[in-house]
Amino acid sequence: MTEPMTTLEQRLSAALDARAHQVTEADLGPGEVPDPERRGHRPLLILAAAACTTLVIGVPYAVAQIHNAQSPQRPPATAPPTPTPTAPGTGEGADWPIATVGRIDLDGDGTDETMRLRTDPTVSLNPMGYTRARLEVSLPEGTVYTVFGNAPAYHLEDPVDIPGSKGQELLLGVGTSLEVFSLVDGELKQLEAPADPPLMRRTDKEGRSVTWVADQDGLATVRSIAPVPATDGDVAVQRWAWRVSGSTLVPGDSSTGCASVLDLGTVVSCNAVGDQSLSPVDLPSFPMSVDVHTFITVDHQPVTARLIPRAGLAGDFVAAGDVRLEATVGDHTWQVDLPAGGVPRLYDRGVLTTYGYDRGILVGREGIDGETFQVFYFIDGQLVMLDVPHTKPYLATSSGDAGSPLAGMRTWMHGSRLYTAYGEVRNGQNVYMWELDGTALKPTLIGTYCFDQDQVGHPC
Amino acid sequence: MSTTLVAFGPAVRVEDLYAQHRLSLVRLAMLLVDDVQSAEDVVQDAFAGFVSKANRLRDSEAALGYLRVSVVNGSRSALRRRRTARAYIPPHEPDRPDPSDHAVLADEHREVIAALKRLAPRQREVLVLRYWSGLSEAEIAAALGISKGSVKSTASRAMDALESLLTSTKEAQR
């Protein structure tokens, strides 16, 4: 996903990058780790620095020469450093905005390294999320990066410990597929995996539903044995647990079981299905509370969120009472109660609402008319539900019923920002971007767009 | 897909940190103080202070974070010293851009950098850390020792001020 910056932000980012890159290694004096005992004796340098403020950095060689002449504490020349692994901030995409940050113990030494996913800031209103991305991991020896070409929706998943390797593995979602990276012989490598069983989350050509599951046991692929029904229910599945063997992923022998169409990754013994005495209160039609490991971080720590219905159910809807949203960061848990109404859905993608800072938690409420959305934001240490306007456009998506209050409305996420298309203008629709305004979300009209058959928006 | 691979080796040493991060830290300092020589001094100072703490910082990311904070603080001190030292410069000595600057920095970039220099130091720090270093709000807050709320509001005001300066520059050129 891309993170569209405003024009001013793009100008600023480009100017800073251009200015910074005026300084190269050749412009710096011979470098050596300084002796701490020599700090503080700099009266000559202070005045020298002041005098040099009239000089412009646009003449780097001249500045370097003056610096060498006026810096008696400059250490003697040393041999240039040996070629190092890529330094942070270099290479294609190094200046792209960071979309996601995560932590991974890639080398298995018990210490986490930082992994970052940066996305190309080219503005492109594309609900499918086509973009380029750069994946980088900061290893002790330097930063390794990989730049990906155009593809939909790159996203960094939580790392997982797959048996067969020393450390954790890095999971990168590429569209509906999953790519796995591991440290092999001291190098970060994408592990080769066979085409079958697949590592993806989608319905295959045979109509079978496929998903992958990453948990404390490792990484597994689960696939329904037969095409899945359109509605919910239980299906027979096959499950393969993956293991690392050198630079490849190898599936283990498959096991069979049963799983809900709505939660294919939770495989249980088929004998268990149908044995329980069910009632709408005892067994809700959606999981009671499932931890969703979001792509949101606060102070480098991931946010885990969960929805907890606190009422009885009627059919698929929360009929009475409320739903509680819990968000946990480290040892701290925040709680916010949501009113009843609609099937609640927790999204693992955070929502950006301002200048590319922290993300908010997105919760959807699905009902007969469509789905409405709520965003929860960390503001001054509190988890706050952002107010949304009660006039159109709503932060919602219509189910298609022309007579419903949500008719003609479509909301999607692109580059972690929320957009709503609404109304018919000429052959297109007005598109609004949702932005933070205090503790509220406000729609800002960004233009009239016509959408093609691939749902790519172009100015009309 | 192109992949840059790196060989994994023993734990990082200060010398390795210096070799890997010196240039980027000098660039960071330079964006804050707009002077390569001062920027080099700030970074040398930061590493000098870091040497004594290196044994207690095993995590290279924490080390980089520490160095970054030192560079930001050092840059702020350098600007303060510069303002003090400027009192001793004869008032008839004007600030004059070097004509060759036009050749190395595009006009539109120079306008933005000139406007950035006119922002308050804290505002400049927040924008540089956000739009060049690519830090998150939490990382910026940690680097500057302020709350995330302050980072948000400072960034907002800084962007407003920057836009206002660039607009008035454009109007003055008409």
Interface residues (C-beta under 8 A of the other chain):
Chain A: L8 E9 R11 L12 S13 A14 A15 L16 D17 A18 R19 A20 H21 Q22 V23 T24 E25 D27 L28 G29 G31 E32 V33 P34 D35 P36 R38 R39 R42 L45 I46 L47 A48 A49 A50 A51 C52 T53 T54 L55 V56 I57 G58 V59 P60 V63 A64 I66 H67 Q70 S71 P81 T82 T84 P85 T86 A87 P88 G89 T90 G91 D95 W96 P97 I98 V101 D107 T111 E113 T114 R118 S138 L139 P140 E141 G142 T143 V144 Y145 T146 V147 F148 G149 L183 G186 E187 L188 K189 Q190 T297 V298 D299 H300 T354 Y355 G356 Y357 D358 I379 D380
Chain B: M1 S2 T3 T4 L5 V6 A7 F8 G9 P10 A11 V12 V14 E15 D16 Y18 A19 Q20 H21 R22 L23 S24 V26 R27 L28 M30 L31 D34 D35 V36 Q37 S38 A39 E40 D41 Q44 D45 F47 A48 G49 V51 S52 R58 D59 S60 E61 L64 A78 R81 R82 A85 R86 Y88 I89 E93 D95 R96 P97 D98 S100 D101 H102 A103 V104 L105 A106 E108 H109 R110 E111 V112 I113 L116 L127 V128 R130 Y131 W132 S133 G134 S136 E137 A138 E139 A142 S147 K148 G149 V151 K152 A155 S156 M159 L162 E163 L166
